[in-house]
């Protein structure tokens, strides 16, 4: 898009105003009022070699008026394994000496405990026979136990911990609609529109899913909306869309999610030439979906709404699972029941209203693989009206048919996933996703490289193309009438609008190079001005008459044009 990145992070780092900007505005103004010499950077359309030149100046927790001491981060000191709070000024060591204590000394051969030989042998054996994410679990615990004592005490008494507290303070600043720039509508969900948006402070692009408050209340969808938000917040997977921010406006609850510019699988199956994909492409998408389901199932979450519309492609052609409104957590050792999902993709046990765990997701994967290869759903034809009862009868009683488009491997996979008996279905025999990954259709795929994002997709979206409907073709929501919002609804809104999500927010700071530019220490061993707790805050530059006049006009204009924002601290 070539959009210019804002300078809010650098500006607030200097002044101490914080992420939300003046008056909790969420970084309002973007790059409009940059300090002299702050430089500028371009987004995706940056000129070659262009770099931002902002550097952190004195950052004080106090601006023009003293901040109450309760708002300062407390200093935590580790003594005999217990955390205590000590009042008073910080006695920060220099970066050089702190680095030697924290990194060099604890990790030297004389101080790191030797890993037992039997543990090393066990790791080597698992690496050769059955590598997994749990490979170094025991070794990690051993090192963690060591680092959590003396090295961690040194860390708490260093500039690195002070800097960490600054970043956490910035991360927890209030988020409002003014934190973002809003762009075109991308589509619509069950409760409102989905549009593109950009964080003013960093230039990072996201998709904003708006849930209209009145529509939620009319449909009694509070539990569903909160459930989706909490599950998205919990799951951190390369194959599931990430939740970066959750906030509210006067009329809507907003989820800021990973932007997927490549469109959804339904668009690619039916609107990019002949319906369906070649088998290698379908197998690649099926493998990534399998990894996404595996990550959800490891968190004891059953998805229940797998279909082409909910599988999105990113700029590089990788897929992510989206729309977790029907997902639900299944406690260990328990089962659930509920006739939820999309007609034609619901498993027989769901149609019969029987109890289940993760089996409906593997059935839906079979439906999706079939549709990607054949170009139509196994139990209903596209654009042909058929009653729900008839579709459910086909799902329960009729065996799907296969054309010459299916190779023996592809047909075998679909047949095993579309088994009517959930106990005999592939993925439900005890090993979960591992059973699916071991199917011959995926024999040419290296799942370890796939999970690391190191395999090139068979199709890469054109950055100049738009893989979604025209704005004029997206149906508009009608106005909700007869529903009034009440003060008692605020409890629900407060649970929903929790601001930024730590891991996606931290990734944003790294990807946009804000962390690299602002996480600077003095090279001469002196305490940086913004970490000097004994120093005085930087005086605010005086404004001339003309500047004050324009500022007042801008303020009046913003107050008259914008709606009143709720305050959340």
Secondary structure, DSSP 4 states (H G I P E B T S, - for coil): --PBPP-HHHHHHHHS--TT-GGG-SSTTTTSSPPTT----BSTTPPTT-----------S--SSPPPGGGSPPEEEEETTEEEEE-S---PPPHHHHHIIIIIITTSTTTSPPPPHHHHHHHHHHHHH---TTTTHHHHHHHHHHHTTHHHHHHHTSHHHHHHHHHHHHHTS---GGGEEEEEEEEE-SSSEEEEEEETTT--EEEEEEEEHHHHHHTT-HHHHHHHHHHHHH---TTBPPEEEEEE-SSEEEEEEE--TT-BHHHHHHSSSSSS--HHHHHHHHHHHHHHHHHHHHTTEE----SGGGEEE-TTS-EEE---TT-EE--TT--B----S-TTTS-HHHHTT--BSSHHHHHHHHHHHHHHHHSS-SSS-TT----HHHHHHHHHHPPP---TTS-HHHHHHHHHHT-SSTTTSTT-SSSTHHHHHTSGGGTT--HHHHHTT-SPPS----TT---S--GGGSPPPPPP-S----GGGHHHHHHH--EE-HHHHHHHHHHTTHHHHH----SSSPPPGGG-TTSPPPPPPPP-HHHHHHHHHHHHHHHHHSPPPPP--
